[in-house]
Amino acid sequence: MRHILIALVLCLVPSLAFASPLMDAEAAINAGDPQAAIAPLQNARPATRDEELRRLWALGVALNQLGRFDEAIAPLSRLVALMPQNGQARVELAGALIRTGQPDRARYQLERAQASGLAPELGTQVQSALDGLQKPRLWQGTLGFALIPESNAERRTSAQTVTLNGLEFGLLPSARAQAATGVELGFGLAAVPQLFDKLRLRIGADVFARLFDKRASNDVTVRLNAALLHFDQNQRFSGLEVYGARRWIADQAYTDTRGLSLRHARLIDSVTQLSGGILAERIDYTEAGFAANRIAADVRVVRAVNAQLELRAGLRAERRTSPVAQVAGNAQGFSLGAEYAFLGGLRIGLDLSYDQNRYIGANPLFGIRRTDKTVTVGVALTNQNWSIRGFAPVVSIGFERQRSTIPLNSYRNVTSSLGFTRSF
């Protein structure tokens, strides 16, 4: 990504008073000698906010020109935090993030830069960079860790008694809601060789685990997949995937899943993306000895209102068939979300979802059909200035409430998470 001349910053950050060391550093960068600018910029003590903005910009550009991309991230992140509407600063930061193997953070900055309103030439460069990021490298992976205390990790009822046929029965403490603390681990690795100019093959494996203390069961899933991925201009993407997964709960095999999915995503305009997918899968419940077939579809819209605010909305639906009537049924739901970046780098995301899940067969104990209505609210906080060797910390808090026609399936759960993730 081509660097923007320091002279352009005069249009972005007007200032009437220029300290001599700062002017000398800018002159050195414009003369093609960024090394001579580093020490003056690092030692400068700007007298005004405008001078500090100029210093951060010049330091970030100089470090990028010298190939010291890791060092360039800090001043450019600080500049973006102070001037979130400055699209050129975001583009320069994205260049450093790309070169240090942080594609997800770079993509975020480029998308926010688009929403800030860019000159046509720079906008074309940003779109080209986004298209390039969409095409994965030969090897790609993810790594994540989180501490996850929850008030009701097993999603059990908080009721102390239930009524059956007019008789009241007490529930043992082990069958009721109780708090638990655990860790969440995620790891994924995939090879993505290129077959043709716009077509790639992806073969990967993912492991996801929630490991709790003795008050909740461990939950581990291993997933293998193979997919054909088609990339086009303007971030158009299509993928056809076959996959298989095995899930263990309480260290016992719980389900085996095999499925096929098709996904497509495209830009409606430069700041709005539409994506959707459909899948068909067979779920074998290992210990119970029965299976279910599931067909599901979803659609999602994400729009960057400006460089600081993103809105998103989604719809989903599924249908399940099974010889066991208590498993067969259908579900529908929607989600709404927003993310806002404040001055200083703090980013807050808010998501709300509602799902209704109906089962065909009557519950053998209660004699009625089960219908679950679930509301989930989540808040996530991060800071674009925070990164530890590419790992971005995220703090999240969530609330989940399910009301069911079967009392044993009604519950509340408050979740929290302190995690670190990285894509590579």
Helices and strands as residue ranges (DSSP letters): G 6-8, H 9-12, H 20-30, H 35-43, H 49-65, H 69-82, H 87-99, H 103-116, H 120-134, E 139-150, E 161-164, E 167-170, G 173-175, E 180-191, E 199-212, E 219-231, E 237-249, E 252-269, E 272-285, E 290-304, E 309-321, E 329-341, E 346-362, E 369-383, E 392-404, G 407-409, E 411-423
